[in-house]
Amino acid sequence: TADADSVPFAELWAGTHPSGMSHIAPDDDAQSQTLLSYVQSNAERALGAACVEKFGKDVPFLMKVLSVRGALSIQAHPDKALAAHLHAQNPGAYKDSNHKPEMAVAIGDFEALSGFVHAKTLAERLQRTPELASVVGDERCQAFIDCVSDDAKSDTERIRQAFKDVFRAIMTANDDVVRDATRALATRLKSAEPTSLDDAEAVYVRLIEQYPDDVGALCAFILNHINLRPGEGIYMAANEPHAYLFGECVEVMATSDNVVRAGLTPKFRDVDVLCDMLTYELGAPTILAGDVIDACTKRYVPPFDEFALDVVSCAPGAALGVPARVGPSIWLISRGSATFNGTPVRPGAVVFVENQEPVNIIVDDDDDG
């Protein structure tokens, strides 16, 4: 529309999910067609036999560009079995029956919460943050601290269960208890010198300002705070908690929009489901730097079957040939202008490349590709 160029957008989707379906730009007077309709009508050519056999007549991945100004929800994505159950039980909240493993690669500096901290870290934070401990409850809090400190008797499963008990106690706490604790903690931390706050405390202050009285702000003490530099990435398997806090990234995922939320959101919260579904793996996530494929290409390969991500950068005037690949791909032009398989493209252009279709890119002389 005429106003679209002046309006900020939080997300750009490229793929076949019905919540953000891509359309093929029509030639001349031809009628617009959805990408899903096209690949279903031309599955063998567009997707390839191997892709169709494994994932059906659909593009198996969805690509997004996210611009995060305020924190997104505390969330996790279900595995396939849980996704099918949730979709059947509540299709209004869970739009499809697929799982949603995902990967985010930072465009600029990017900030997130991802995965649970180590048990000892949480034990230390409970001991020095009485407001957080009050939400957990004295008995459960002490039981967790004792479990973590008794290394000789506490095996991994016992610690995970104790961690789960603490997390569930926080996320299901009475609204009045949460309100009183979060306000008291905010008042104490805001009255302190900003330089005296540790990382989790500083994140909490920001989150509670964005979401007053929200239990999700307490996840600043429970989840790992991650700062990604441009070109670094993280991946989130099914049933792992996370929240994006600030910055811009390219995100790739299996074709699904299933999100189980529990905090920092006005949207539907499914707290019991989220607490039950999580793996309670503890420790910092793996940071991906990308593998150098050639002078122009870095490749990010998460442990999922549906997708990988290539970041291709070319100098002005350069020509690049990309060999044909098995399966479909989606290309996003992020900066510079070029000719892509004979078609002029500029920033924001999205190109669908079919199975076994080679790619030839010629970057304009006066632009960075």
C-alpha positions, 0 to 999 in steps of 0.5 A: 500500500501507499503507506507501507513504506513509512510504517515500521514492521516487526516481522517479514515472513517468507514461506507457505504457512497460512498465517503469513503466506507468500505469493508469487509475483504475477507476470503481466496480467496473470493472476496472483498465486500462493507459493503453497498452491504453486509447489503443490501443483508442481511438487516434483519440479519445485520441491524434488522427490526426496523432499516430497517423500520426507515432508510432503507437498510443502516447503518444509521451512519458513524464513522470517526477518524479525525486528524486536524492539520490546521483549517477546514472550517467554515461550517454547515450541512443541515437538511433533507429538505434542503439536498434533495433540495441541492442534486437535485440542485447541486449533484456535491457539495452535494453528497446525500440527507440526513441530517448530525447531528454529534458528536465529542469526543476528543481523545486528547486535541481538539479545535473547533469553535462551535455555535454563541457567545452571542449577548452581547459578539459580541456587545462588540467585535465590539466596541473594534475591529474597523477592524471587525466593518468596515466590518459590516458597521457603520450603521448596527454595531450601529443598532446591538449594540443598539438592544442588549443594549436595553434589554427592547425592544429587544426580542429574535427574534429581536436579532437573526435577528440583529445577522443574519444581522451582520453575513451576512454582514461579510460573504458577504462583498466585497473581498477588504474590507475583505482583508484590514480589515483582514490585518489591524487587523492582523498587529495590533494584531501581534504587540501587546504583545501575552499575551495581546491578548484575546482568540478570538484575539489569535485564529484570529491571528492563523487563518489568518496565515493559511488562509490569507485574508480569511473572515472565520478568522473573525469567531474567534470573532463570534463563541464560541471557545471550548477546549475539554479535552480527553473524552469530546464531543460536538454535532452539530445539523443541521444548526449550524455553526462550524469549527474544529481547531486542535487535534484528535477526533472520529466523528459520524454522520448520513450517509451523506457527505453534508457540506455547507461551507463559509470560511477557505477553498479552496473548494466550498463556498455556502455563501448565503445558509449558512447564510440563513440556520442557526438557530442563536441560541446563546450561548455556546454548551453543553459539553458531558462528557459521561455517565458511563455504567459500569467499562469499558464503557462510553456512549455519547448520542446526541439528534439524532436517528441515533447513540450513541457512546460507549467508552470501555476501558479494562485492560490487560488480561480482558474479557468483554462481551457486550450483544446483541443490537438492530441495527448494530454497528461499533467498532474501535480498537484504542489501544492494541491488543485483540481477538474480537469474536474470531478474533485477532485485533490490533489498526486500526481494524474496526469491523462491528457487526450485529443486536442482535450479542453479543460481546466478547472481550479478551484483550491480557495480555501485552496490554492496551485495 
